[in-house]
Each structure stands twice: as structure tokens, then as C-alpha cells.
């Protein structure tokens, strides 16, 4: 039998961090976004410029330069278009499920901007730059994470709307005109995609550089607070492993 002292020495139990709906929609979104970006780049390579023939475009310095083929997906223009439209519906429906869940389940409260978020964001930046010695206190997400997660649905909606403006520029001429015309709608769609790529890459890098223990919470749902960045005073690529108490061996 174990003693009370042994029970106290055991590592603390994990907390429930992410609901299964959040976990499923997260991984569906990751896969669909990867395919959609690759297929979109393949579509772009069919005409790797924004200006119509004979004209120039002000805001893209790599006009006429195709995206490296290894970054594209779909094999050919028709195949890429099929994949792109298929993933568009997957992302759209998956996004509706996620947003509906976080609203009905109340998890939107963890992401909505609050008074003091700008101050907390600045404190996190100071910590990452070694201008502050201790990790700022945080809840489920720090201020930088909250800002990113809050912006992502809006970027996703902008990507869908600009994509529809490109897809149906005649039937939805009024929508295409809101983006400045077909060339500009295509440009803004591309820029929104690049913003999603940057945020996604930063997200993945920060997971491994700061909080690799969070991978468990996005697969099984459990999370040990003793492994949190706050508990480990974790900066990117500069943190200590959690010092979980060991369990003494049982004596007969």
C-alpha cells in the first residue's frame, strides 16, 4: 500500500485542455489548409503575375516568377483547381463547426480581446526579448496567442470571400469590384494566403520551440499545468524541462 507521503510525491493529474471537437477541427483544418495552399500556388503558377498582359503591377516584385514546383500541389491546373475547391468547402464547413462549438460551449471567452491585452502582449514581447526575467501570468493562452487565434477566423473569412470574387467575377461583379477589380481581388487573395502561411509557420515553430508539451493536449486533450510555459519560464528555444516529482519505490 502507498503512504500519504508517496501520494503527495506523485505527479499532479492532467487537466482537460481541449474538447474533442476542437482537436478534430484543428487537425482537419491543418490538413485542408496545407492542401489548399499547395493547390492555390499551383493555380497561381499557371499565370504567375497579377497584371494583365502588356501592363505592370505595382505591388508584387516577382511578377512572372513561378512558385517552386515542390511547394505546389495538384500536378496540373485542372487537378489543382479540383483540390482547391474541394478543400474550400472542407475549410468552410470545418470552420462553421469550430465557431459554432466555441460559441455554444463558451470557449470564445478565452479568445475575445479584453482590456489589458495590449499591455499583456507587450509584457510577453519583453519576456521573449529577455527584457523581463519572469514569464507573465497567463490563462489558457498568452496575449500573443489570443491575438493570433482571434484574427485567424477573420483571415479565413476574407480568404473565402476574395476567392469567391475570383471564382465568379462576372456573376458577382459587385463583389469583385469591392476588391478593386479582378487583378486586385486575386492579389488580396494571395496576400491573405501568405498571412495564413506566416501565422501557421510561426504557430508550428512556437509549439516546438516553447511548448512541445501542448502537442499532447491537441491529441488526447490532457495537459499537465506543471509543463506549461509559465511554470517552465519558457522562451523560444530557451527553457528548462519540468521538474516533476518522482514517485518513491514501494517497499513490501
Secondary structure as the mmCIF struct_conf table of DSSP 4:
data_model
#
loop_
_struct_conf.conf_type_id
_struct_conf.id
_struct_conf.beg_label_comp_id
_struct_conf.beg_label_asym_id
_struct_conf.beg_label_seq_id
_struct_conf.end_label_comp_id
_struct_conf.end_label_asym_id
_struct_conf.end_label_seq_id
HELX_RH_AL_P HELX_RH_AL_P1 UNK A 4 UNK A 9
BEND BEND1 UNK A 10 UNK A 10
HELX_LH_PP_P HELX_LH_PP_P1 UNK A 11 UNK A 14
STRN STRN1 UNK A 15 UNK A 16
BEND BEND2 UNK A 18 UNK A 18
HELX_RH_AL_P HELX_RH_AL_P2 UNK A 20 UNK A 45
TURN_TY1_P TURN_TY1_P1 UNK A 46 UNK A 47
BEND BEND3 UNK A 50 UNK A 51
HELX_LH_PP_P HELX_LH_PP_P2 UNK A 52 UNK A 52
TURN_TY1_P TURN_TY1_P2 UNK A 53 UNK A 54
TURN_TY1_P TURN_TY1_P3 UNK A 58 UNK A 59
TURN_TY1_P TURN_TY1_P4 UNK A 61 UNK A 64
HELX_LH_PP_P HELX_LH_PP_P3 UNK A 66 UNK A 68
HELX_RH_3T_P HELX_RH_3T_P1 UNK A 69 UNK A 71
BEND BEND4 UNK A 74 UNK A 76
HELX_RH_AL_P HELX_RH_AL_P3 UNK A 77 UNK A 105
BEND BEND5 UNK A 106 UNK A 106
HELX_RH_3T_P HELX_RH_3T_P2 UNK A 107 UNK A 110
TURN_TY1_P TURN_TY1_P5 UNK A 111 UNK A 111
BEND BEND6 UNK A 112 UNK A 112
TURN_TY1_P TURN_TY1_P6 UNK A 115 UNK A 116
HELX_RH_AL_P HELX_RH_AL_P4 UNK A 117 UNK A 128
TURN_TY1_P TURN_TY1_P7 UNK A 129 UNK A 130
BEND BEND7 UNK A 131 UNK A 134
HELX_LH_PP_P HELX_LH_PP_P4 UNK A 135 UNK A 137
BEND BEND8 UNK A 139 UNK A 141
HELX_RH_AL_P HELX_RH_AL_P5 UNK A 143 UNK A 167
TURN_TY1_P TURN_TY1_P8 UNK A 168 UNK A 172
HELX_RH_AL_P HELX_RH_AL_P6 UNK A 173 UNK A 178
TURN_TY1_P TURN_TY1_P9 UNK A 179 UNK A 180
BEND BEND9 UNK A 181 UNK A 181
HELX_RH_AL_P HELX_RH_AL_P7 UNK A 182 UNK A 210
TURN_TY1_P TURN_TY1_P10 UNK A 212 UNK A 213
HELX_RH_AL_P HELX_RH_AL_P8 UNK A 214 UNK A 217
TURN_TY1_P TURN_TY1_P11 UNK A 218 UNK A 220
BEND BEND10 UNK A 221 UNK A 221
STRN STRN2 UNK A 222 UNK A 223
HELX_RH_3T_P HELX_RH_3T_P3 UNK A 225 UNK A 227
BEND BEND11 UNK A 228 UNK A 228
HELX_RH_AL_P HELX_RH_AL_P9 UNK A 229 UNK A 232
TURN_TY1_P TURN_TY1_P12 UNK A 233 UNK A 233
STRN STRN3 UNK A 235 UNK A 235
TURN_TY1_P TURN_TY1_P13 UNK A 236 UNK A 237
STRN STRN4 UNK A 238 UNK A 238
HELX_LH_PP_P HELX_LH_PP_P5 UNK A 244 UNK A 250
#
